[in-house]
Amino acid sequence: MAVLDMRDVSLTYHPSEGPVPAVRHVDLSVDAGEVVGVAGESGCGKSTLISTVLRLYPKSATVDGEVLVDGENVFDMKWNRMRAVRWGEAAVVFQGALHSLNPIQRIGKQLVEPILVHDKGATEASAMKKVRELLDQVGLPTRHVNAYPHQLSGGQKQRIMIALALTCDPKVLLCDEPTTALDVMVQAQILDLLKGIARDRAMGMLIISHDLSVLSTNCDRIAIMYAGQVVEQGPALDLFQNPAHPYTRALMGAFPTIGDGESRYAPTGLPGDPPFPGDLPSGCSFHPRCAIATDECSTVNVVLEPVGPGRDAACIHVNQGVGAP
Amino acid sequence: MAQQEPGGVSDAALDPTEFGRVQRPSRVSGIGRFTARRLLTGLGTLAFVLVFNFFLFQMLPGDPLARYKGAREISAEDLAALRQELESPLWEQFFNYVKDPLQLDSYSTIQGKPVWEVIADALPWTLILLGTSTLLATVIGIWIGIRAGWNRGSKFDKNSTGITLFLYATPEFWLGLLLILFFSTGFWIFPGIFPSGSAIGSGLDPWTVDGVISIAWHTVLPAASLAAVYLADYSLIMRASMVDELGQDYLMTARAKGLMDRAIRRGHAVPNASLPTITLIFLNIGFIIGGAITVETVFSYPGLGLLTWNAIQADDLPLLQALFLFFSVSVIVFNMIADIVIAAIDPRIRL
């Protein structure tokens, strides 16, 4: 059963310059025990997508569609219920390298806080006991409960963020660029840790990252976002080896294949910049940067359509078999 | 510290020989060490002030004995002895000064009493005025700042920022004059209900109920003028700090944890945002002890400010020297307290 089910989710920001549709008609679901990755360039709406799950977007933003957390639509919730779902049902692993921890509070106090808020039966002592166990699980010495954030390294802080997200045993774990700004060795450790946790606890996990290689080796399924839309999704390995959408293929081209000298010396980038969501091109949003775009692309609205077993892509050429490799 | 990430499991991190010492978060020793260090530098500053105070008064123009001749009865021999002391070599005078830097035996020329006794008489009044106005300014100013900053752009924010900016730009003595005009002398429809011109009704004993009421009544206007200006200062700084914190990532974490808005504000945003305001409050206390000169003069309030004004008017050099020393010490001490309080709240300062 899907612990997180997003159905036709849209979110629009309303700055004074005019509406900015940051997320458009996204369908995405995560089953218990499943790890789903969302990849895309900066500004494609992946962080905004995560913010819809716990309604962490600014008050002025408008949303549409449904986000079901364990079968319950968060957009219909009263604030009391919403606060209970926050961290109790779904928790976020924020970027530890940023100032996601309060700089003047001890780690222990910050980890105990959500337990005391959500579990009315918990005492200071029982909560602290649980926090120590969690620190141990994420591979940190328990004495770090007395540390302040500035005394820890980036990797240690990221482990703290993971422990923090686990304090209330959520069913869904939302990971917001959990390995960005960490060095490669630490990245691998953190991802192993996250994968292990999702498996052991049978949680649903959604990882967003701009690093496709990170996602491909750690996720069951991957969704590629462009300009607020999911343009392709499918099983991780299949999608990685066999990208269907021209945008996905361009993303892959940006990573040289290890061992293949030719690709190393000729990384193919993607010309141009992603469109500003407040001023999207007509038709397929990707057509101005697309290598195989035709006149039709600037007029026809594209939607996700099946292109293989468990695979969807939003491109008229792929669907007609033209762009398929 | 901790440049190395312990390997996938925690064996390396648990090994006390490798990581224990550097990584172990210090509990009390951090703040204790910081306090000791801060006290030492404070003493250093104090020593400098003492020396500086000596040379400052050496540089003043005029004849320090001129006042004795006209105003007081003093024998020709005494005057000659004083004159001789004044004309002795500088190093000898400095040596005498250093032996007794507090100048415990020096007398005020206007009041004919030991200077420290004169200061001790005026100090309680300044403390009453300072205490009342600081309490008002701190509580009201911080409250306004928190509320305005947390609800940035709200009606409350716009109104309070407008008013506090106006007050911030207002000289406190000018505000004092207006308050006297409206609420002491009485003017048009305003009743002259609050007394000014002293700190207590004449002939009243401060240790009686009537005396205390009279003191409170006399404190209202001068305390209001000081408080109005300083609360504007505190609320503007507090508001700016709150606005700075609003966008911080750790507040998003707090929100995602499912905390109530109030808990996020009180438990996370305010403690972080209060650091600059706390520093400012303590620095200001140090300055206001000597800096309430204009307000005390306008209200003829017999505190240290008025005393300083009178000492300047009358060339009372021994009293001025003692006052300067006292003011310097109060600035140094409150600076030190500010640093220590901030270090107690913010662990990053203790490094």
Contacts between the chains, C-beta under 8 A, distances in Angstrom:
chain1	res1	chain2	res2	distance
A	54	B	256	5.6
A	56	B	252	6.5
A	56	B	255	6.1
A	56	B	256	5.9
A	83	B	258	4.3
A	83	B	259	7.6
A	83	B	260	7.0
A	84	B	258	6.5
A	85	B	258	7.5
A	86	B	255	7.6
A	86	B	256	5.7
A	86	B	257	6.6
A	86	B	258	3.6
A	87	B	256	6.5
A	87	B	257	4.9
A	87	B	258	4.7
A	88	B	258	6.5
A	91	B	256	7.3
A	92	B	253	7.8
A	92	B	256	5.0
A	94	B	249	6.6
A	94	B	252	7.1
A	94	B	253	5.7
A	94	B	256	7.6
A	95	B	249	7.6
A	98	B	249	4.7
A	99	B	248	5.9
A	99	B	249	4.8
A	99	B	250	5.6
A	100	B	249	4.6
A	100	B	250	5.9
A	100	B	252	7.4
A	100	B	253	5.0
A	101	B	250	5.7
A	101	B	253	7.0
A	102	B	250	4.5
A	102	B	253	7.8
A	102	B	254	7.4
A	102	B	268	5.4
A	102	B	272	7.0
A	103	B	250	7.2
A	103	B	272	7.0
A	103	B	346	7.5
A	103	B	348	6.4
A	104	B	271	6.1
A	104	B	272	6.0
A	104	B	345	6.2
A	104	B	346	5.1
A	104	B	347	6.4
A	104	B	348	7.7
A	105	B	268	7.7
A	105	B	271	7.9
A	106	B	25	7.8
A	113	B	257	6.4
A	113	B	259	7.3
A	113	B	267	7.7
A	114	B	257	4.4
A	114	B	258	6.6
A	114	B	259	8.0
A	117	B	257	6.7
A	117	B	258	5.8
A	117	B	259	6.1
A	117	B	263	7.7
A	118	B	258	6.3
A	136	B	10	7.5
A	139	B	6	7.1
A	139	B	8	6.5
A	139	B	9	5.6
A	139	B	10	4.7
A	139	B	13	7.6
A	140	B	6	8.0
A	140	B	10	6.3
A	140	B	13	6.7
A	141	B	10	5.9
A	141	B	13	5.0
A	141	B	14	5.4
A	141	B	19	7.9
A	143	B	24	6.8
A	143	B	25	7.5
A	144	B	25	7.6
A	146	B	25	4.8
A	146	B	27	6.7
A	147	B	23	7.7
A	147	B	25	4.1
A	148	B	25	6.5
A	148	B	347	4.4
A	148	B	348	7.4
A	150	B	347	7.1
A	150	B	348	5.3
A	151	B	1	6.4
A	151	B	2	7.2
A	151	B	23	7.1
A	151	B	25	5.4
A	152	B	2	6.5
A	153	B	2	4.7
A	153	B	3	6.9
A	153	B	4	7.6
A	153	B	5	5.7
A	154	B	5	8.0
A	155	B	5	3.9
A	156	B	2	6.8
A	156	B	5	6.8
A	156	B	6	7.9
A	164	B	253	7.6
A	185	B	5	7.4
A	186	B	5	5.0
A	189	B	5	7.3
A	189	B	7	7.6
A	189	B	8	5.0
A	192	B	8	6.7
A	193	B	8	7.8
